[in-house]
Amino acid sequence: MALTVTLATFMEVLDTSIANVALPHIAGTLGASQEEATWVLTSYLVSSAIVLPISGWLSNRFGRKRFYMTCVALFTICSLLCGVAQSLPFLVFARILQGAGGGGLAPSEQAILADTFPIEKRGQAFAVYGMAVVVAPAIGPTLGGWITDNFNWHWIFFINLPIGLLSLYLSNRMVEDFPHLKARMKEARNEKVDFFGLGLVAVGVGFLEFTLDKGQQKDWFGSSMIVTFAILAALTLIVFAVWEWNHSHPIVDLKLLKNRNFGTAIFLQLILGMVLFGSTVLIPQYLQVLLGYTAERAGMVLSPAGFVMMILMGVAGRTLGKGDPRVMVALGYVATAAGIYNLTRLDLNTAFGTVTLWRALQVIGLPFVFIPISTLNYVGVPANKTNQISSLSNFARNLGGSVGTALLTTYISRSSQVHQVALAANVIPGSFAYESHIGRVKGRLMAHGMSSAQASILALGRTHQDMLRQASMLSYKNAFFVLSVIILCLVPLPFVMRLPQKGAKLDPEAMGH
């Protein structure tokens, strides 16, 4: 069962990371600009983000197995449509539908695992699931680069077809709805649909995701478009929260946040998303922009860390029932903070092997955070609410990823400008250090046959480029430092959560109490 639901997750997460690498090729083939091509990513993220918070309600209304298989089928069919696309509008349309299917996968899968396995086995089940979550983005850039270079970008979507078909076959054979889920489905069908709440969450989350994705590119609140979308997102989501809190049959059951475990877990998932997605974006950026790595080579730096996490997921799953999971989470945060802080040692001459090792060290603590939080999520929550729990926790993690990526990208850009000003203050004609540096660069250029005048001009240009690279390097160091401090501040929070009762059995009703 765990392997069955993991297949679809692997397919969905892999596809997201592969598409990032192929964007320049997609833009070139379809005659689009680089900015227009980013809609291939944005459209998927917005669509997926809208479906995530409402997937619990959809599962209750249509049945979890039926909803899950529909999502797998939609994702697979739309992968085929993406692969055969010959124009950017058609590709974006197919990606919107694909995102709708992909957004419903993870919440359904986690709810299936929570209902299928007893508490003492959930850790190992989530470990199998977690392997796909961490391995897919690790191998995605490398695999995407290889496919794009040796075939063409269409194949990054076609490879989903056999996985999707196998997932559909196994899901049909393996996945079943428990009696309490069937009873909940009958209740849900008799309830009046909250169309107003459904519209509010779709519009609000869509506006928010667009604001986060395009904010840095449009200079945030310097753009009237971003200001408008941000205000609309804030107003819509506030109205949505008030409406859902007071509704008798809400689309998203926000009152679950009153549960101490779940409310704490949601916050921790939000921060986990910021760290997991944020660091996965920052490191390849650093390698490609400052060290001149190709996308495929940058992916090769991340891949070993994915396999380290895969091994440690199994260790974390087996360790979970043998001690206080809150201690495991706290120690996981300490290890993660130390690993991220270690990345502040990166410079412009760091070797490939060194970066690969430091990335592997950075992720050692994450399995010991992900597995216990995913398990403690469900403690004290009624069994008929597992669909809502899964959809909200996944939404929090994905939202954290979007917020973290947006904030970190902006921070690096602004911090880099501050460092440029500080470094430029030292570029003073007549300064011994400055003149000595210019002299060395000029001497190397003249040794390659340039005239003194040409070498002088080029030496100035190269010195300016060196200054920009150093300013950017310092901004990345600052970003890693800030991340490590944020993670360290989370160490006490897991102890707010309650422990599950010992001896809980497979009965889904018992699992909710």
N, C-alpha and C positions, 0 to 999 in steps of 0.2 A: 504493500500500500504506500509506504513512504517513498519507494523508488518511482512508483507510478505518478504521484503528484509532483515529484521532483523533476520529472522529464519536461513537463510544460514550463516550469519555472526556469529551467536551464535554457530552454528554447527562447523564452521571452527576454531574459536578462542578456543572453548572448547577442540577440538581435539588436538590442539597444546599443551595446558597446561597439559592435561591428559597424553599425551605421555611422557612428561618429568618425571613424577612420575614412570611410568611403565618400564623405561629403564633397571633397574637391573633385573627385572623379564623376560623381553624380552631376555636379554643377557643369562641368565641362561637356559631358555627353548630352545633357538636356538643354544646353545653351542658356544656362541661368547664371546669375552672379553668385558670389559666395554668400552674400546676405540673403538672397532669395532661397538658396539651397538650405539655409538653416531652418526654414519652415518644415523641412522633412523631419527634423528633430522636434521643433516646437509643437507642431500639430499633434505628434504622437504624445508628447508629455502633457499637453493640455487635455486631450481626450482621455488619457489614462488617469490623470488627476481627478477629472470629473466623476469617473466611474468608481474610483476607489472608495470614497465615503458612502456611496449608496449601494455598494455591492452586497452588504449585509442584508439590507431591505429586499433587494432583488432575489437573493438566495432564499429568504423566508417566503417570499410571495410565489416564486416559480419552482421552488425545490432546489436544494443545493446541488445535487448531482446533475439535474437538467441545466441549471445555470452554468455550472462549471464546464460541462461538455460543450455548451453553446459558446462559451468564451474561447475554448480550445479550437473549436471548429471555425469561429470567426477569425481568430488570429491566423490560423493556417491558410484559410481561403484568401485572406487579405495579403498574406505573404506572397502568394502566387500573383495576386493583382499588382503588388509592388514590383515584383520581379519582371513582369511583362510591360510595365509602364514605359511609355515613349514620350511623355510630356510631364512637366513639373506639376501642373494642376491635378492631373490624374494621380500622380504619385502621392501628393499631399492628401488628396481625398482618400486614397487607399490607406495611408498611414493614420488618418483620423479613425477610420473603422478598425484598423489593427490595434490602435491604442485603446479603443473601447473594449476589445477582447482581452488585451493584455492587462488592463486595469483590474479586471475581475478575477484574474488567475490567483495571485498571491493570497488575497484574503480567504478565498474558498479553500485553498490548499491548507493554510494554517488551521482553519476551522475543522477541516476533515481530520487532520492529524490530532488536534486537541480532543475531538470526540472519539476517535478510533483507539487511541492509546491511553492506558491508565496513567495516573500522575507519575508513578515511579519509572515509567518507560518513555514519557514524553520527551525527556532530555535527549535520548538517543534518536527518537523520531525527528525532532527538530534539528539534530546534528546532521542527519542525512539530507534534510531539506536545506539547511544552511550551507552545505557543501556546494550546491548548485548556485546559491546566491553569491558566494565569494569566488568560485572558480570561473564561472562564466565571464564576469567582467575582467578577470585577470588574463584569460586566453583570448578574449574577444578582439582586442586591438591587433595582436599578433596574427590571429587567424584571418581577421578582416583585411589586414595589409597583404597577407600572402594570397588570399583569394582575389583581391582587387588587382594585384600586380600580375598574377599568373592567368587569370580568367577575365572577368569583368564584374562590375558592382552588382549586376542582376543576380549573381549567384549567392550574394550574402542573404538574399531573401529566399531563394529556392532551397537552400539547405534546411529551412524550417519544415518543408513539406513532409519528408519521411518521419521526422521526429513528431510532428503534429499528428500524423495518421496513427503512429504507434501509440501515442498518448491517448488518442480517442478510443482505440481498441481496448487498451488496458483499463482505462477509466470506466468504460462500459461494463467490463468484466468484474472489476474490483470494487469500485466506489458504490456504497449504498447509503441511503438516507435512514437514520435511526428513527424509531417510532416517535420520539419527541419532536423530531424535525418535521415528520409528516403531519403531526398534530398542529405544530406551529404554522405549517403551510396552509392548512385548512382554515385556521384562525385568520391568517393574513389575507386570504382571499375574500373573507367576509368583511374585512375592514375597509373603510373608505380610503381611497388613495389620496395622499397629501400632495396634490399636484403643485400647490403653491410652494411648499417646501422643496419639492423636487426641482422646480424651476430656479428657486433661489440658490440652491447648492450648486447647480450646474453653471449658472451665470457667475456666481461669486468666486468659485474655485477656478473657473476659466479665466476670469479677469486677473485673479491673483497670480496664477501660473504664468500668464502672459507678461505681467509686470515684472516678475522675478527673472524671467528668461531674457527679456529684451531691455531691462533697466540699464545695465552697464553700457550696452551698445548704443542706447539713445541718450546717455548722460543723465540717467535717472530723472530727478525733478527739474532738470534744465529743459526737459522735453514736455510740451503740453500734452502729448499723447500719453506718456507714462503717468503724469499727474492725474489725468482724467481716468485712466484705467485703475490707478491705485485708489482714488476716492470711491469709484464705483464698486471696487472689490471690498473695501472696508465697510461701506454702507450696506451693501448686499449681505455680507457675511454677518454683520451685527443683527440685521433684521432676521436673517435665517436662524441665528442662535436663539434669539428671543422667541421666535415663532415655534421652533422645534422643542424648546424647553417646556412650553405650555401646551403642546399638542398631545392629544390622547394616544395617537398612533403615529409617532414621528418617523420620517424617513431615516434620520440619523438620531439614535437615542443618546443624546448628550448627557442625560442624567447618570449614565454609567460612569462618568468621570467623578462622581461622588464616591465611588468605591476607591478606598485608599490605594490598593494595589494597582488597579487599572489607571487611576489618575497619575500616580507616580511613574508607572511604566510608559504611559503616553509621552510624558516629558522626557524620560530617558531615551525612548525610541526617537524622539525628535532630535536630540543631541547626537545620538548614534548615527542618524542619517547625515547630519552635518559633517561629522568626522569621516565616516566611511566614504561618502560621495565626494566630500571636499578634498580629502587627501588623494583620492583616486584621480581627481581632476588636476590638482596642483602639481603632483610629481611628473606626470607626462608633459604638462605644459613647461615646467622647468627644464626638463631634458631636451625638449624639442626647440624651445625658444632660445635658451641660454647655452646649451651644450651642443646644439646642432644635430640631435638624434633624429632619425626618421621615425614615423609613427610605429612601424613594425619593431624597430629596435627599442623604442620606449616601451612598447608592449612586452618585450622580452624582459625588461627590468621588473615589471609588475607580476609576470607569470609565476615565478618561483614563490612569491608571497602568497599567491592564491593556493598553491599546493600545500604550503605550510599551514594555512588556515584550514584546508580540507582535513589534514591529519589531526589538527588540534580540535576541530569540531567533534570528531569522534572521541577524543580524550575528554573534552568538556561534557559531552553527552553521558559518558560512562561515570564521570566524577560527580555529576549533579546530585544523585541520590545519596551520596556518602558524607554530606556535610551541609552546612548552612549555605544555601545558594546566594544569600546576600553578601556573605564574605567573598564568594567567588566573583561576584560582580564588582565589588569594591577593589579587589586585587587586580581584576581585569582592567579597571579604569586606571589604576596606578601604573600598570605595565604599558598601557596604551599612551598615557601622558608621557612616560619616560621615552617611549619609542618615537613619539612625534617631536619631543624636545631634542632628541638626538639628530633629527633632520636639520636642525639649525646649524649643524656643522658642514652642510653642503657648501661647496664653493665652485668656482668656474673651472677647476682642474680635477674634480672628484672623478675617480675611475668608475667604469661600468660595474665591475664586481663589487665595489664599495657601496654604490647606490643600491644595487640589488640586495645586498646583505642588510643595509639599513632599512629598506622597505620591508623585508621579511621580519626584522625585529619589531618594526612599528605595528604589525598586525597580530603579533603573538597574543595580546590580551583580548582582542575582539571576540573570539569564540566564547570566552569565559564571561562575556557581557551579553552577547546575543542569545545564547541558549537559555540561561537562567531567566532573563527578562521575558523571553517568549513563553516560558513555562509559568512564571509567577503572574503573568498577564491575566490568567483565567481563574485565579484563586478567589473564591467568594462571589463568583459571578454565576447566575443561573445558567443551566446548560442550554436553554433556548435562546441565550444571548451570545453564543459563541461566534455566530456569523457577524454580529455587530462589533464584537471585540476585535476580531481579525481585521475587519475592514478599517476600523478607526486606527488600529496600531500600525497597519501598513501605510495608511494615509499620512500618519504622523512621521514615519520614517522617510517616506518620499518627499513630503513637504520640507522636512529637515534638510534633505539633500538639495532641494531647489534653493532654499533660503541660504544654506551654507555655501553653495557654489556661487550664488549671486553676491553675497556679502564678502566672501574671500576674494573674488575677482575684482570687486570694487576696491577693497582694502589694498590689494596689491598695486592696482593702478594709481591710487591716490598716494600711497606710501612711497611708491617709486618716484613720484614727482617731488616729494619732500626730500628724498635722498639725493635726487639730481641737483636740487638747489644747494644742499649741504656740500656735495662733492665739487660742484662748480665753483664754490667759494675758494677751493684750493687750487683751481686752474688759473694761476696768475703768472703772466709773462714776467720773467726775472726770478721766479721761485726756482731754487736749486732742484727740487724733486721734479717739478714740471719740465724744466729745461733738459734735465738729465733723461727723462722718459722720452721726450720728443727726439732728443739726440740719438737714443738707442734705436727707436723705430725708423728714423731717417737713415741711419747707418745701414740697417738691414735692407731697406728699399734700394739704397744706392748700390749695395752689393749685388742686387739683381739687375743692375744696368740702368737704373733711373738717373735722370739728371738731378742736381741739387735742388732746383726750383720745384720740379715735380714731386720729389721726395718730401720736401717741406710741406707742400699743400696736402699730400696724401697722409703724412704723419699726423697733421692736425685732425683730419677726418677720422682716422683710426683711433686717435686718442679720445675723440668725442664718443665714438661707438663703444670704446672700452668703459668710459664713464657711465654710459647708459646701461650697459650690461651689469656693471657693478651695482648701480642703483637698483636695478631690477632684482639682482641677487639678494641684496639686503632686505628688500620688501618681502621676498619669499621667506627669508629667515624670520622676519618679524611675524609673518602669518603663521608659521609653524609654532613659534613661541606662544602666540595668543591662543591657538588651538590647544596646546598642551596645558596652559593655565586653566582654560575652560573645563577640560576633561578632569583635571585634578580637583576642581571645585565640586565635581559630582560624586566624589568618593563616599561621603556620608549618606547620600540620598537613598541607596538601596535598603538601608536599615529602617526606613519608614514603612516598607512593605511587610505584610504578614506572610508567615510561612504556611504552606499547604498542610492539611491534616494528614497524619500518617495512616497508612492502610487504606487509602482510597482505591476503589476498584474500578472495573471497566464500565459499570453502569453509568450511562451519561447523566442521569438525574443526580447520582451521588457525586459526580465530578463537579457539579455546579455549586456544591455547598461546602 
